[in-house]
Amino acid sequence: MKKMIIVSMALILIIGTACSHKSSAKTPSQIDKENNKRTEYAQGNFTYEAIPETFELKVTKDGTTETIAEPQAKRKVTNLKKTKTETSWDYPDEKLHVTIKKQVKSLDVKIHSTNPKTCHFEWPRVDAPTYTLPISEGKQIPQNDPAWKKFFTTDKEQTMNEYFSMKFFTLNKEKFAVSYVMPDTFNNDILFHTDPAIQFSINHTFSSVNKEKDYKYSIFITDNNPVAIAKNYQNYIKEQHQFTTLAEKEKQNPEIKKLYGAPHAYLWNSRVLTDADMHWNKLKTSIDDPLFEWMGNLLDKYGEDGATEYRTVLANIKNGEMYQYEKNMMLNSFQYILQMPQLYNPAIFKNPDTTAKKYIDKGVANLNEQERYDLNKHLISSHISGLTTPVDEWGQSNVTQIIEEMEQAGIKKAWLGLPNWVNGLMNPASVDAAVKAGYLMGPYDSYQSIQQDASIDWNTASFPDPKLYEDATVENEQGEKLTGFLGKGRKLNPTLVFDAVKARVDGILAEGIGFNSWFMDVDAAGELHDDFAKAHPTTQKEDAAARMKRLDYLNKKGFVIGSEGGNDYAASDIAFAHGLETPVIKWDDPDMRENEDSPYFIGKYASMDGSIPTRYSKIVPIKEEYKPIYTSPVYSIPLFKLVYNRSVITTHHWEWDSYKVKGQTGERRLKEYLYNTPPLFHLDEANWKLHQADITANMKNWTPFQQEALRHEMTNFQTLDTDRLVQKTEFGSYLQVIANFSNKDFQSNKQSIPAHTALIINNGKKTTISTDHLE
């Protein structure tokens, strides 16, 4: 693995051994006192110099002067004023007023625009030997590193809301660190430059829809290490009352306790009627029943792909062909029509069973979503006697059975996510089984996009009110509607759809489905918009607030809330996040996303056989050039965990579960322990059988480890060798993890840590995590 050289920072640090700790664990009150103890990291004993014509900014500390904002092209300056602690001036051509004020602990910069039109201002442009950046969990990037230079040559512009998980960036100068901390990251773009070395600048947009025209920084000087940088930021957000612990969230919702020590897994029960539930011989003798022609008519009229392939399969079955292709097509067709509100036809279903008749008497149009699915299941089950197993047994082998086997294997805690709420409403027994086992289970939900004619396959983009498509979608400044996910439909303005959120959630819960968690796509991922529509102008700040309003609504309903990403504007509103530890890897690489013959193709969204879509289950390598950017421990630092370990539980994006990256499963497991990152899996019947032994064995160590780690702040992070391949984290005073990512054993204080191994020391007790059996 590539060696990383950091000027003044490549020091060999000595491991503290377990015997240096006290032998007795601390009481909860002692832990609280330790967690809440404030240490000051900001060093206010510096002076500054500003050169208004170029907006160059320098600081001097202990006799060392550093430029912390590089000079720009000269501008006209008026109204210059200077005192001992404050400098201010105007840029009249740009209609900007600048104020710089020395505070006790920081240097505060405010740039105020008086231009009512949308305008931009690029500042600061920074240059440092190394950068400490909250890219996902955190990265430390030397400015001459060839891998990062190559990456930033093509990915040279990033939206700060989405790219940074926290509201700061840090320059590692020779003798101290300089952190630019922002009150928010709205309307900021990061512009990277790579010739001759990595520099970057921040381009701020003063949007015409935003009446708040201030662009602000608080600049802090700290020691030159990740702990001081992160803890200084933590002090800042605590002062802004933006830090809420899991313990505080737990007081509002005790169910959050079920996350502590839990693995995260998506359960793929995409078919409620499975191969095991069908009596295929009966289908061969029943294929001429009018039901199957009626299904074809429904698929022709309402199915996204029509009924051509379905009718071909009917013909094959009539000709005596009943291979896996025919079975899969029939099961997919059943799944589709079971969701259709148009399925009931009195000319077809002449003898409905008691349950179906109850729903029919109520009025099909009056049924809620879960009742409609139950009606449709009973219509199919009772129409052809013996075609399927009893309806209450449908779908249990691929969900309920997995849950029961997890429980029997001693897995006492788990977060289980469903790809869609339909999977729960069609199979409420599986939700009940999860809750009974003590697990959290919730659906994936999204309000990112709306489609004019959304299909059953994309029900998150479907809303009953047709006016939303025109009246609640986002426009750019040219009056063009922003397109939705994958270029389909339009982007929704979250300030205008709260009633639709409540209607959807209330509809899902109408029959008392046992969900105790909810996963909200995108809301914590930083995809925020200014909406320039004249009827509903909206700022990015208002966009974010509306997203937090709906998360708060779900919180108050008692759900344990998670979201994609985990950017810290949402940290007080969520308990967990998917995507911070391993984010989406290189979204625009055609070899990964489009070229199906490429060894790097990550897979498709759809699965023809009802199993996990290959996009989530296919094990693939990633290109060598991406490893430093996304997965290499050499560049990674636990910035987010140093700030938010007790506040938000973070793990991988669902595209990149713990087994997804070929050749890196072991390395990623070590990092899961080092960073207190729950493993994340995709499970169906086959994948559970494949990984059951490993998951079960790992949980015996993971669950007690995380339960202890979440009680404490992450208090320390160190690299223990010059190659940065042996790393150490500490949680509180007595819990530490040493991970050896290298290919050789590491020796320290008579303690040997084998290659590809993590050592956990908890109050003197040692546990070894070996990855020899993993890729």
Disulfide bonds with the S-S distance in Angstrom:
none
